Amino acid sequence: MTLILGIDPGSRITGYGVIRDTGRTCEYVASGCIRTGGGPLAERLQIVFRLSLIHISESTRLGMISY
């Protein structure tokens, strides 16, 4: 089983999706978006980075993503 993380980068809204490849089929696992609102670009990118790490960390604890 392989998990695939896709990211649609954006500085105000960043989309993400996770699918599982079972070898025979692909299954939907999760998707969502990270909204940063306004503010300086550096701050928005930091928000995207931090929230991405949180989503990956939560998925790892659930056994969804392995390194």
NORNOR-V520676 format. One line per field, one symbol per residue. phi: phi as a letter, one per 40 degrees, with the letter a starting at -180 (. if undefined). Layout:
# NORNOR-V520676
phi->???
This chain:
# NORNOR-V520676
phi->.bbbbbbbcacbbbcaabbbcchbabbcbaaiabbbgchcddcccccdccccccccccccccgcbbb
